[in-house]
Amino acid sequence: MPSANTVLILKFGQCPVIGCTQAAIAEHHVLYELHKGGPVIKGLCTEHHDWITRRQSHAARKQRHELSDKQRWYFWYELVEGRMT
C-alpha cells in the first residue's frame, strides 16, 4: 500500500524545491490577478509555502509597499533552486 505522501504526490505533484520529497498541496500565488501576466499559481508543500510567504511578507513590510512582479519571481526562483535558506 502506498504511503499517504505518495498518494498526495500522485494527486497534486511533488514540491518543486530541490531536494524536497513532499507533496505540493499548497497553492502559492507568484502573481495575483492585479499583476501583469497574473494570476500565476504554483504548487508547494506546506513547509515551503509558509516559508516563502513569511519571507515575502517581511520584505514587503521592510520596503513599506507591495513587492514588484520582478521581486515576486525572484523569491520564487531563489526558493525552488535551493538558494533560499
N, C-alpha and C positions, 0 to 999 in steps of 0.2 A: 504494500500500500504506500503511495507517495506521501511525502511529508506535507504539512499544511503550507509551508513556504513554496514547495514545488507546485502545488495546486494553484496558489496565488500567482506565481510566475507565469504559469500557463495561461491564466486568465488576463493578467494585467501587463505582463512583460517584466523584465528584470531592471532594477535600478541602473541607470547608465553611468553612474560614478565608477571610475576604475577601481576594481577590487571588491566592489560591493556585490553580495550574493543575495540580497533581499528583493522582494517583490516591489514593483513600482506602483504602490496602491494610492499614493497621494498625488494630486494634480497640482503642479506649480505653474502659475501664470508668469511666464517670462515677460510677455507683453499683455496688457489689458486691451479692451476694446478701444480705449481712448488713444492708444499708441498707434503710430503709423505701422501698418502691417499686422496689427493685432486683431483678435486675440491669438496668442501663441501659448499653448498649454502643453507642458511636458510632464511625464510621469517620473516620480522619485519615490524612494522608500520613505517612510515617515521620519526616520532619523535625519536623512539628508534634506528633506523638505523643511523640517523645523530649523535645521542649521542655516540653510540659505535664507530663509525668511527672517531669522534673527539678524544675520549679517547685513541684509539689505535694509532692514528697518533701522538698524544702528547707523548705517551710512547715510540714509536719508535724514535722520534726526541731526546727525553731525553737520551736514551741509545745509540744513534748515529748509529743504524743499525736496520734492519727489526726485527719484533717480531718472536720468535720461534713458532713452532706449539703448544707447550705447553702453551705459553703465549696467543696465539690467542684463544685457547679453554678456558683458564682461564677467559678471558674477556667475552666470550660468556656465560659461566655458571654463572658468577657473575651477569651479566645483567638479564638473564631470571629467575634467582632465587630471584631477587629483592634485591640483596646486593649492587648493584652499584647505588650510588646516586650522 
